[in-house]
Amino acid sequence: MFSGIVEFCTDRFIFKESVIEIELPFECKIGESVSVNGACLTVKESVGNKYYFDIGDETKKVTNISFSRYLNIERALKIGDRVNGHFVLGHVDGMIRFVKSIRKNSSIYMYFSLPKERYAVVRKGSIALNGISLTISNVSLDVFEVQVIYHTFENTNLKYLRVGEFVNYEIDIFARYGRGEN
């Protein structure tokens, strides 16, 4: 389980067939979970600061990991740690498109296409985009908006997004199970 508070963003990775090699600035043990663009991956091997993760067929199908230019990374929560974001499982539901952004005062308003789970996208609800814990600030018929502070924008791969690119999304766990979704 993760909090959606990204620890760092990197372009230092290689994706080959079903394995991704990522240079990490912290130590991980074999078998540990790491959120990579919001997808929970398991460390299978390490050599120095390079860590290797298998990418399953479902993960390849529903995430942007195989074609992303930058990856958001977060280590799993430890029992007893503070949760500064939202509860994020690392079970990516799919991809949605980045529509546009508008800079206004101390925030960046970013707009994304609605996912198929429209019921879970509600004003003041939470959503994880590329593993980033965000609060939905507005919803319309075909897009939703998140208000992003500069710290989050500058320290995640949101700043590299181009209009039309895909982001991974995970709907809020409470919205999913509160509705009875499996």
Order of alpha helices (4+ residues) and beta strands (2+ residues): beta-beta-beta-beta-beta-beta-alpha-beta-beta-beta-beta-beta-beta-alpha-beta-alpha
